[in-house]
Amino acid sequence: MNKRALLVFDLDGTLFRGDGATAAAVWETLDRIGLARPSAREICSYFGRPIHEFHAWLRSLAPERNIEEALVEIERREVELVPSKGALFLDVPEVLDRFAREGFRMAICSNGRNPYVRTVLESMGIARFFGAVRYREIEGENKTLMMRDLLAREAVRPVVGIGDRRDDVEAARANGARSVGCAYGFGSREEIEGAEVIVGRAAEIPDAVQRVLAGEADV
């Protein structure tokens, strides 16, 4: 396999914006069990973070109640709503197509569970671009461990990690990969300041990748 490099993409906040699906799933479920709706901003602050943090926050909304069934319902409904309420960020299909034509190998490393990740990739029509997909399999996994596992299966080097949250940047660094931070996603620009290049739009990712591979990054 003659590939130029391996590009490891985060999913939520980097390629896909599922805030509409997730917010709707949370609101529908909380409405049903009689709990107040949190803001969309609060919900979206958990995008790209480990699912146990999101669940802990939801439990904190009603500490006196057992809402475990509601947590399961939120995840199920979120997956159902992805095709109708989710969307790719602007220019993502063109960016992935360009990388494919230029001979890059691409992979996904996501904190999402298998049903969610697979539904996003297939319903958005981008599954064909990714030769490997690593989703969260157990509760305690983090991006660094998942990326390490992914790279153990993938022989292509060098590697560039691309994501919008601090753990994407840290996972790349911990695994000897280069990094591109996406400031248009759900994370703050401050938390990805350790990335070698930061982009403000998905359309800028190809040039950023070329810069880090050429050793022309700013940091």
HELIX and SHEET records of a PDB file:
HELIX    1   1 ASP A   19  ILE A   33  1                                  15    
HELIX    2   2 ALA A   40  CYS A   44  1                                   5    
HELIX    3   3 ILE A   51  SER A   60  1                                  10    
HELIX    4   4 GLU A   68  LYS A   85  1                                  18    
HELIX    5   5 VAL A   92  ARG A  101  1                                  10    
HELIX    6   6 ASN A  114  SER A  123  1                                  10    
HELIX    7   7 ALA A  127  PHE A  129  5                                   3    
HELIX    8   8 LYS A  143  ARG A  153  1                                  11    
HELIX    9   9 ARG A  166  ALA A  174  1                                   9    
HELIX   10  10 GLU A  190  ILE A  192  5                                   3    
HELIX   11  11 ALA A  202  GLU A  204  5                                   3    
HELIX   12  12 ILE A  205  LEU A  213  1                                   9    
SHEET    1   A 6 ALA A 132  ARG A 134  0                                        
SHEET    2   A 6 ARG A 105  CYS A 109  1                                        
SHEET    3   A 6 LEU A   6  PHE A   9  1                                        
SHEET    4   A 6 VAL A 159  GLY A 163  1                                        
SHEET    5   A 6 ARG A 178  CYS A 182  1                                        
SHEET    6   A 6 VAL A 197  VAL A 199  1                                        
SHEET    1   B 2 PHE A  16  ARG A  17  0                                        
SHEET    2   B 2 ALA A  87  LEU A  88 -1                                        
END                                                                             
